[in-house]
Amino acid sequence: MFFDLYRITMVLLAAIVFLAFNVIDIRCQSGGQKHVSTKATEQIVVPMSVDVDGAPTSYGPDDAKALDYELNAHVGAKKTGRIVGYLTDSAGNPVIQTKDDPAPGFYVSTTGYYDVKNPRANDPRRYLDAAEINYTVLADSARKLGVKPGDLCVVHSIKRNATVYGIVGDTGHSSGAEGSLALLQRLGYAVKNGKSVDEEITDIVVRYFAGTNPTQVFYFHQSDLDKAARKLYLDTDFSTFH
């Protein structure tokens, strides 16, 4: 009997600790079930520019056919800037996709988060496709709190009152003010590429959740990412913004 009471007490204490550190609220889902909502590690509100890195057609020898200008693959969008948007060989030349790749003739564009199970650095499929996957850029404030590329996030447009799941897919913008082409499209913005935007994209809320992808799962399809995020009951309540 003493053992049973001890075991029950320990279970209750563990539950209390979990709620204290991981729960922001409890809300009803379909079917009337109540689920624990996971508290965000960090939340930022930023404007967003379009990031096309990782898409098979992001950069190439012909700007007219690519999703972005080759110049934007350089640091500071300057020819003298280091190339960060696509791979180069030892001579500094672009690594070009072959006939067996998704977009032959285009450059192999990279993202900070990649498929660790794919050792082929020159394979475009190793990187997140900005035209398919909702990804954000890791903000310094989130990084300092333990968020890493590959962790999941929730993104909300205050203007559109739209919310989507995403993944921390790239680095290089300390404020976190960049989102993939797919992310901004799914939030309701009429963006087609990284070259120009018809409207100013402001007031985007990004919630980062540290430790939500410990096995470094890689996603080829947004539907799979959505499924994984829903199972974690990440906080998607943005009612305080409206």
SENU-69051 format. One record per residue (C-alpha): residue in three letters; y, x, z. Coordinates in steps of 0.05 Angstrom, whole numbers, m for minus. Example, Ala and Ser with C-alpha at 12.3 -4.5 7.8 and 13.67 -1.06 7.14 Angstrom:
ATOM resn     py     px     pz
ATOM  ala    m90    246    156
ATOM  ser    m21    273    143
***
This chain:
ATOM resn     py     px     pz
ATOM  met      0      0      0
ATOM  phe     47     57     18
ATOM  phe     32     89    m50
ATOM  asp     49     25    m87
ATOM  leu    115     17    m50
ATOM  tyr    132     90    m65
ATOM  arg    116     81   m138
ATOM  ile    158     17   m144
ATOM  thr    216     52   m108
ATOM  met    214    111   m157
ATOM  val    213     64   m217
ATOM  leu    273     26   m192
ATOM  leu    312     90   m179
ATOM  ala    297    115   m249
ATOM  ala    321     50   m278
ATOM  ile    386     53   m238
ATOM  val    400    125   m262
ATOM  phe    387    105   m335
ATOM  leu    435     46   m330
ATOM  ala    489     88   m297
ATOM  phe    490    141   m352
ATOM  asn    468    106   m415
ATOM  val    490     34   m414
ATOM  ile    557      7   m434
ATOM  asp    538    m67   m435
ATOM  ile    482   m117   m447
ATOM  arg    488   m166   m503
ATOM  cys    444   m220   m534
ATOM  gln    409   m207   m599
ATOM  ser    374   m257   m644
ATOM  gly    321   m297   m608
ATOM  gly    361   m296   m544
ATOM  gln    334   m228   m522
ATOM  lys    377   m182   m481
ATOM  his    379   m109   m499
ATOM  val    411    m48   m468
ATOM  ser    469    m21   m509
ATOM  thr    473     55   m511
ATOM  lys    539     86   m491
ATOM  ala    574    130   m542
ATOM  thr    583    204   m525
ATOM  glu    650    206   m559
ATOM  gln    695    158   m596
ATOM  ile    752    176   m643
ATOM  val    800    135   m686
ATOM  val    820    171   m750
ATOM  pro    842    161   m822
ATOM  met    788    180   m871
ATOM  ser    784    218   m937
ATOM  val    724    213   m983
ATOM  asp    669    266   m978
ATOM  val    622    270  m1037
ATOM  asp    585    333  m1017
ATOM  gly    509    328  m1024
ATOM  ala    511    277  m1081
ATOM  pro    474    304  m1142
ATOM  thr    535    293  m1187
ATOM  ser    589    315  m1138
ATOM  tyr    610    379  m1174
ATOM  gly    597    408  m1243
ATOM  pro    627    447  m1301
ATOM  asp    661    383  m1327
ATOM  asp    707    351  m1275
ATOM  ala    710    287  m1317
ATOM  lys    636    274  m1306
ATOM  ala    633    296  m1233
ATOM  leu    649    255  m1171
ATOM  asp    702    305  m1150
ATOM  tyr    744    361  m1177
ATOM  glu    712    429  m1172
ATOM  leu    775    455  m1138
ATOM  asn    760    409  m1078
ATOM  ala    696    448  m1066
ATOM  his    739    507  m1044
ATOM  val    770    516   m975
ATOM  gly    841    489   m978
ATOM  ala    828    463  m1049
ATOM  lys    850    530  m1075
ATOM  lys    815    574  m1127
ATOM  thr    822    632  m1079
ATOM  gly    789    593  m1024
ATOM  arg    716    603  m1005
ATOM  ile    668    556  m1040
ATOM  val    637    508   m989
ATOM  gly    619    447  m1031
ATOM  tyr    562    476  m1072
ATOM  leu    514    535  m1074
ATOM  thr    529    600  m1108
ATOM  asp    483    658  m1127
ATOM  ser    492    731  m1106
ATOM  ala    542    741  m1161
ATOM  gly    584    683  m1139
ATOM  asn    564    637  m1196
ATOM  pro    547    563  m1184
ATOM  val    474    546  m1175
ATOM  ile    460    496  m1230
ATOM  gln    409    440  m1226
ATOM  thr    350    446  m1274
ATOM  lys    314    394  m1315
ATOM  asp    270    376  m1256
ATOM  asp    329    361  m1210
ATOM  pro    365    294  m1202
ATOM  ala    426    314  m1244
ATOM  pro    411    372  m1292
ATOM  gly    473    413  m1308
ATOM  phe    511    395  m1245
ATOM  tyr    519    443  m1187
ATOM  val    475    440  m1125
ATOM  ser    520    410  m1072
ATOM  thr    505    419   m998
ATOM  thr    517    385   m931
ATOM  gly    517    413   m861
ATOM  tyr    456    372   m843
ATOM  tyr    395    382   m887
ATOM  asp    321    369   m890
ATOM  val    289    423   m846
ATOM  lys    221    406   m878
ATOM  asn    246    428   m946
ATOM  pro    251    505   m948
ATOM  arg    280    506  m1019
ATOM  ala    354    519  m1011
ATOM  asn    367    506  m1085
ATOM  asp    336    436  m1083
ATOM  pro    390    382  m1085
ATOM  arg    343    335  m1048
ATOM  arg    348    380   m987
ATOM  tyr    418    353   m973
ATOM  leu    446    285   m955
ATOM  asp    466    244  m1016
ATOM  ala    538    222  m1004
ATOM  ala    529    166  m1055
ATOM  glu    471    136  m1015
ATOM  ile    476    157   m942
ATOM  asn    531    137   m893
ATOM  tyr    552    202   m861
ATOM  thr    610    227   m820
ATOM  val    637    296   m807
ATOM  leu    628    327   m738
ATOM  ala    693    326   m699
ATOM  asp    707    384   m651
ATOM  ser    716    336   m593
ATOM  ala    645    309   m604
ATOM  arg    615    378   m615
ATOM  lys    642    401   m548
ATOM  leu    604    343   m516
ATOM  gly    538    362   m547
ATOM  val    537    322   m611
ATOM  lys    503    359   m669
ATOM  pro    493    348   m743
ATOM  gly    437    298   m751
ATOM  asp    456    255   m691
ATOM  leu    470    182   m706
ATOM  cys    537    147   m704
ATOM  val    568     79   m712
ATOM  val    630     71   m755
ATOM  his    679     13   m754
ATOM  ser    738     m5   m799
ATOM  ile    791    m40   m759
ATOM  lys    826    m63   m823
ATOM  arg    762    m92   m854
ATOM  asn    729   m112   m788
ATOM  ala    665    m81   m815
ATOM  thr    614    m39   m779
ATOM  val    559      7   m806
ATOM  tyr    509     57   m779
ATOM  gly    514    130   m801
ATOM  ile    492    200   m788
ATOM  val    532    263   m772
ATOM  gly    521    296   m838
ATOM  asp    573    350   m849
ATOM  thr    620    398   m816
ATOM  gly    685    432   m834
ATOM  his    738    380   m814
ATOM  ser    754    390   m741
ATOM  ser    786    322   m732
ATOM  gly    726    284   m761
ATOM  ala    771    250   m812
ATOM  glu    721    249   m870
ATOM  gly    666    201   m889
ATOM  ser    616    199   m945
ATOM  leu    628    159  m1008
ATOM  ala    573    110   m989
ATOM  leu    601    101   m919
ATOM  leu    670     81   m943
ATOM  gln    642     36   m997
ATOM  arg    598     m1   m946
ATOM  leu    659    m10   m901
ATOM  gly    690    m49   m959
ATOM  tyr    736      3   m991
ATOM  ala    742      5  m1066
ATOM  val    728     79  m1074
ATOM  lys    690    106  m1134
ATOM  asn    694    181  m1124
ATOM  gly    730    236  m1087
ATOM  lys    786    245  m1137
ATOM  ser    832    188  m1119
ATOM  val    835    129  m1071
ATOM  asp    871     64  m1088
ATOM  glu    889     48  m1016
ATOM  glu    903     87   m953
ATOM  ile    842     88   m908
ATOM  thr    865     89   m836
ATOM  asp    842     64   m767
ATOM  ile    769     83   m774
ATOM  val    731     84   m708
ATOM  val    674    133   m703
ATOM  arg    626    131   m645
ATOM  tyr    581    192   m637
ATOM  phe    515    189   m599
ATOM  ala    488    257   m577
ATOM  gly    413    269   m576
ATOM  thr    395    210   m620
ATOM  asn    356    250   m672
ATOM  pro    318    302   m631
ATOM  thr    264    312   m684
ATOM  gln    315    322   m740
ATOM  val    292    264   m783
ATOM  phe    321    268   m853
ATOM  tyr    340    204   m889
ATOM  phe    336    193   m964
ATOM  his    353    119   m960
ATOM  gln    406     84   m919
ATOM  ser    357     27   m903
ATOM  asp    313     76   m865
ATOM  leu    372    103   m826
ATOM  asp    394     32   m808
ATOM  lys    324     15   m783
ATOM  ala    322     76   m738
ATOM  ala    392     63   m711
ATOM  arg    377    m10   m694
ATOM  lys    318     11   m651
ATOM  leu    366     52   m608
ATOM  tyr    413     m6   m594
ATOM  leu    475     36   m605
ATOM  asp    539      3   m582
ATOM  thr    568    m37   m639
ATOM  asp    617    m80   m600
ATOM  phe    687    m67   m627
ATOM  ser    718   m131   m601
ATOM  thr    771    m93   m562
ATOM  phe    802    m72   m628
ATOM  his    812   m143   m652
***
